[in-house]
């Protein structure tokens, strides 16, 4: 009976030891691209000119198509209104009413999913 106990103990130790030497693999997503965004603006009369600085490749050709990492477009919303889609680094908003305005600028993939990068600016039209 002691031989059987020794055999089972040896088998158990072999399984434990062999398990310690295996390389563990972990699944992780590839690093995702997080673009940068800076916004400069100039207000003149009833017009604001937005100048965007980003390392996101703005793509008119792939707009509304499948996602490509590092590529996409911009959504602009004036005073929490309808989104305006922009594929250039400059946008002019004109015929603005006098008073305070808020513009939200956000970066999106070709398929409109957000990059979770945005800026909000406020300015006055006099």
N, C-alpha and C positions, 0 to 999 in steps of 0.2 A: 504494500500500500504506500509506503514511503517513496518507492520508485515512481508511482503515478503522481504523487504530489510534486515530486521534484521535476517530473516531465512537464506538468501543467505550469509550474512556476517558471521553468525555463522558457516554455512557449510564450507565456504572458510577457516576460521580460524581453524576449526577442521582438514581439509586436510593438511594445512600448519604445524600445530603442530604435527600431527601424522607422517608426513614425517621427522621431525627433530629427532625423537627418533629412527629411523631405523639405524641399523649398516650398515655401508658402506663396501662393499666388493671390494677389488681390486684384479685384477689378476696379478700375477707376477710369473715369472719362478722361479723354484727352483734354489738355488745358484749353479753356475757352478764351476766345478773343474778347476783350473788353475795350471798346474804343474810347478815345478821349473826345471831349467836347468843350470848346470855349466859344463864347458868343460876345461879339462886340456890336454896338449899334450906334446909329446916329439918327437923331430926330431933327427934321427940318420941316417947318410949317406943319402940314397934316400928314407927313410921310415919315416912316421909320425904315431905315435900311439895316438889315441884319447881316452881319458877316460871320460865318461859321468857320471855325478851325477844328478839324477832326482828322484822325488817321483812318477813319472809316472810308472805304472806297464807295463813293456815291455812284450808283449804277442805274442809269435810265434804261439801259438795255435789258437788265434782268429784273426790273421792277415787277412785282406781282408774280414772281416765279419762285422756284425752290430756293431754299436757304443756302447761301455760300458764306462760310466764315470770313469775316472781315469786310463784307460787302453789304450794301443796303441803301436806305434812303432816310429822309428826315420827315417827321410829322411836326407841324407847327399849328398851334391853337391860339387864336387871339381872343382874349377875354372869355375863355372857357367855351368858345364856340366850336363850330365844325373844324375838323382837322384839315390842314392843307398839306398835301404831299409835295416834297421838294427833293429834287435830285441834283441841286447845284449848291455851291457854298455861299451864295448870296441870295437874299430874298427881300424884295421891297413890298411893304404894306402901305398903301396910300389911301387917301380920302378918309382918314381917321377923324373921329369926332374929338372935340376939345375935352380935355380931362385926363384922368389916369387910366392907363391900359396895362394889361398883363399879357405876356406872350410866353407860352411854354414850348420849348423845343426839345424833341426827344428823338433818339436814334433807333432805327428798326431794321430788321433783316429784310431781305427781298420779299419774304412771305408775310411781312407785317408783324411778326413776333418781335417784341421789344428786346433791345440790348440792356435795358434797365439803366440807361444813361440819359439824363435829361438836365436841362437848366431852365429856370424861370426868371424872366426879367420884367421889371416894371418901369414905366416911364410916363411922362406927362406930355400931352399935346397942348400947346398954349394958343 
